[in-house]
Amino acid sequence: MTEHQTPPVPEISLREFQRLIQDMYGKKDEARGVDGTFMWLVEEIGELAAALREGSHEEKTEEFADVLAWLTTIANVEGVDLTRAVLEKYGTGCPGCGHGICRCSDAEKP
């Protein structure tokens, strides 16, 4: 690797990430419950919105990670397997039109 190349980023699956969040925060998340956890998610979404308007790339990156972590936390508290949910909803194409590349009109929510 030359001095200008960045090292490769290790990959993590959605299932591995959900397990990581469960192992790291599961007891706290269960004690806080869905309502308290949802409020943290909303706060992080607000921070992401601010970063998207005026933040650096690094700030945006951190806020995307925070939003994903809090969403994953809620899924854990509710017992939702995110990998299964994503595959069931999006694994065979757009839920609206059924195509691999969405053909829904722009006025529709795909």
CYANA upper distance limits for C-alpha pairs under 8 A (distance plus 0.5 A):
  1 MET  CA      5 GLN  CA      6.65
  1 MET  CA      7 PRO  CA      8.26
 12 ILE  CA     16 GLU  CA      6.54
 12 ILE  CA     17 PHE  CA      6.87
 13 SER  CA     17 PHE  CA      6.66
 14 LEU  CA     18 GLN  CA      6.62
 14 LEU  CA     82 LEU  CA      7.64
 14 LEU  CA     83 THR  CA      6.56
 15 ARG  CA     19 ARG  CA      6.73
 15 ARG  CA     81 ASP  CA      8.24
 15 ARG  CA     82 LEU  CA      7.57
 15 ARG  CA     83 THR  CA      6.32
 16 GLU  CA     20 LEU  CA      6.57
 17 PHE  CA     21 ILE  CA      6.69
 18 GLN  CA     22 GLN  CA      6.65
 18 GLN  CA     72 THR  CA      6.53
 18 GLN  CA     73 THR  CA      8.23
 18 GLN  CA     76 ASN  CA      7.83
 18 GLN  CA     82 LEU  CA      8.05
 19 ARG  CA     23 ASP  CA      6.55
 20 LEU  CA     24 MET  CA      6.52
 21 ILE  CA     25 TYR  CA      6.27
 21 ILE  CA     26 GLY  CA      7.46
 21 ILE  CA     69 ALA  CA      7.48
 21 ILE  CA     72 THR  CA      7.72
 21 ILE  CA     73 THR  CA      7.15
 22 GLN  CA     26 GLY  CA      4.90
 22 GLN  CA     73 THR  CA      7.62
 22 GLN  CA     76 ASN  CA      7.07
 25 TYR  CA     29 ASP  CA      6.45
 25 TYR  CA     73 THR  CA      8.40
 26 GLY  CA     30 GLU  CA      6.60
 26 GLY  CA     73 THR  CA      8.22
 26 GLY  CA     76 ASN  CA      8.09
 26 GLY  CA     77 VAL  CA      8.25
 27 LYS  CA     31 ALA  CA      6.80
 28 LYS  CA     32 ARG  CA      6.65
 29 ASP  CA     33 GLY  CA      6.51
 29 ASP  CA     34 VAL  CA      8.46
 29 ASP  CA     37 THR  CA      7.46
 29 ASP  CA     73 THR  CA      7.31
 29 ASP  CA     74 ILE  CA      8.49
 29 ASP  CA     77 VAL  CA      7.15
 30 GLU  CA     34 VAL  CA      8.40
 30 GLU  CA     77 VAL  CA      6.39
 32 ARG  CA     36 GLY  CA      6.05
 32 ARG  CA     37 THR  CA      6.89
 33 GLY  CA     37 THR  CA      6.63
 33 GLY  CA     77 VAL  CA      7.39
 34 VAL  CA     38 PHE  CA      6.34
 34 VAL  CA     74 ILE  CA      6.64
 34 VAL  CA     77 VAL  CA      7.07
 34 VAL  CA     78 GLU  CA      7.98
 35 ASP  CA     39 MET  CA      6.95
 36 GLY  CA     40 TRP  CA      7.17
 37 THR  CA     41 LEU  CA      6.91
 37 THR  CA     70 TRP  CA      7.65
 37 THR  CA     73 THR  CA      7.94
 37 THR  CA     74 ILE  CA      6.94
 38 PHE  CA     42 VAL  CA      6.76
 38 PHE  CA     70 TRP  CA      8.23
 38 PHE  CA     74 ILE  CA      7.40
 39 MET  CA     43 GLU  CA      6.77
 40 TRP  CA     44 GLU  CA      6.73
 40 TRP  CA     70 TRP  CA      7.50
 41 LEU  CA     45 ILE  CA      6.68
 41 LEU  CA     67 VAL  CA      6.67
 41 LEU  CA     70 TRP  CA      5.74
 41 LEU  CA     71 LEU  CA      6.99
 42 VAL  CA     46 GLY  CA      6.83
 43 GLU  CA     47 GLU  CA      6.88
 44 GLU  CA     48 LEU  CA      6.63
 44 GLU  CA     63 GLU  CA      7.29
 44 GLU  CA     66 ASP  CA      6.96
 44 GLU  CA     67 VAL  CA      6.13
 44 GLU  CA     70 TRP  CA      8.46
 45 ILE  CA     49 ALA  CA      6.66
 45 ILE  CA     63 GLU  CA      8.28
 45 ILE  CA     67 VAL  CA      6.65
 46 GLY  CA     50 ALA  CA      6.84
 47 GLU  CA     51 ALA  CA      6.68
 47 GLU  CA     63 GLU  CA      7.10
 48 LEU  CA     52 LEU  CA      6.55
 48 LEU  CA     60 LYS  CA      6.94
 48 LEU  CA     63 GLU  CA      5.53
 48 LEU  CA     64 PHE  CA      7.05
 48 LEU  CA     67 VAL  CA      8.16
 49 ALA  CA     53 ARG  CA      6.92
 50 ALA  CA     54 GLU  CA      6.75
 50 ALA  CA     55 GLY  CA      7.36
 51 ALA  CA     55 GLY  CA      4.46
 51 ALA  CA     56 SER  CA      7.50
 51 ALA  CA     59 GLU  CA      6.60
 51 ALA  CA     60 LYS  CA      5.76
 51 ALA  CA     63 GLU  CA      7.86
 52 LEU  CA     60 LYS  CA      6.68
 55 GLY  CA     59 GLU  CA      6.13
 55 GLY  CA     60 LYS  CA      6.71
 56 SER  CA     60 LYS  CA      6.77
 57 HIS  CA     61 THR  CA      6.59
 58 GLU  CA     62 GLU  CA      6.74
 59 GLU  CA     63 GLU  CA      6.71
 60 LYS  CA     64 PHE  CA      6.66
 61 THR  CA     65 ALA  CA      6.86
 62 GLU  CA     66 ASP  CA      6.74
 63 GLU  CA     67 VAL  CA      6.64
 64 PHE  CA     68 LEU  CA      6.70
 65 ALA  CA     69 ALA  CA      6.60
 66 ASP  CA     70 TRP  CA      6.71
 67 VAL  CA     71 LEU  CA      6.59
 68 LEU  CA     72 THR  CA      6.53
 69 ALA  CA     73 THR  CA      6.62
 70 TRP  CA     74 ILE  CA      6.88
 71 LEU  CA     75 ALA  CA      6.92
 72 THR  CA     76 ASN  CA      6.70
 72 THR  CA     82 LEU  CA      8.12
 73 THR  CA     77 VAL  CA      6.76
 74 ILE  CA     78 GLU  CA      6.65
 75 ALA  CA     79 GLY  CA      6.41
 75 ALA  CA     80 VAL  CA      5.32
 75 ALA  CA     81 ASP  CA      7.51
 75 ALA  CA     82 LEU  CA      7.45
 76 ASN  CA     80 VAL  CA      6.51
 76 ASN  CA     81 ASP  CA      8.04
 80 VAL  CA     85 ALA  CA      7.93
 81 ASP  CA     85 ALA  CA      6.68
 82 LEU  CA     86 VAL  CA      6.46
 83 THR  CA     87 LEU  CA      6.66
 84 ARG  CA     88 GLU  CA      6.47
 85 ALA  CA     89 LYS  CA      6.61
 86 VAL  CA     90 TYR  CA      6.16
 86 VAL  CA     91 GLY  CA      7.29
 87 LEU  CA     91 GLY  CA      4.68
 87 LEU  CA     92 THR  CA      8.15
 88 GLU  CA     92 THR  CA      8.27
 89 LYS  CA     95 PRO  CA      6.88
 90 TYR  CA     94 CYS  CA      6.45
 90 TYR  CA     95 PRO  CA      6.76
 92 THR  CA     98 GLY  CA      7.48
 92 THR  CA     99 HIS  CA      8.23
 92 THR  CA    100 GLY  CA      7.59
 93 GLY  CA     97 CYS  CA      8.32
 93 GLY  CA     98 GLY  CA      5.41
 93 GLY  CA     99 HIS  CA      5.39
 93 GLY  CA    100 GLY  CA      4.84
 93 GLY  CA    101 ILE  CA      7.66
 93 GLY  CA    102 CYS  CA      8.12
 94 CYS  CA     98 GLY  CA      5.17
 94 CYS  CA     99 HIS  CA      5.94
 94 CYS  CA    100 GLY  CA      6.66
 94 CYS  CA    101 ILE  CA      7.54
 94 CYS  CA    102 CYS  CA      6.09
 94 CYS  CA    110 PRO  CA      7.12
 95 PRO  CA    110 PRO  CA      7.02
 96 GLY  CA    102 CYS  CA      8.41
 96 GLY  CA    104 CYS  CA      7.15
 96 GLY  CA    109 LYS  CA      8.15
 96 GLY  CA    110 PRO  CA      5.48
 97 CYS  CA    102 CYS  CA      7.10
 97 CYS  CA    103 ARG  CA      6.82
 97 CYS  CA    104 CYS  CA      6.42
 97 CYS  CA    110 PRO  CA      8.03
 98 GLY  CA    102 CYS  CA      8.02
 99 HIS  CA    103 ARG  CA      7.34
102 CYS  CA    110 PRO  CA      7.82
104 CYS  CA    108 GLU  CA      6.71
104 CYS  CA    109 LYS  CA      8.21
104 CYS  CA    110 PRO  CA      6.68
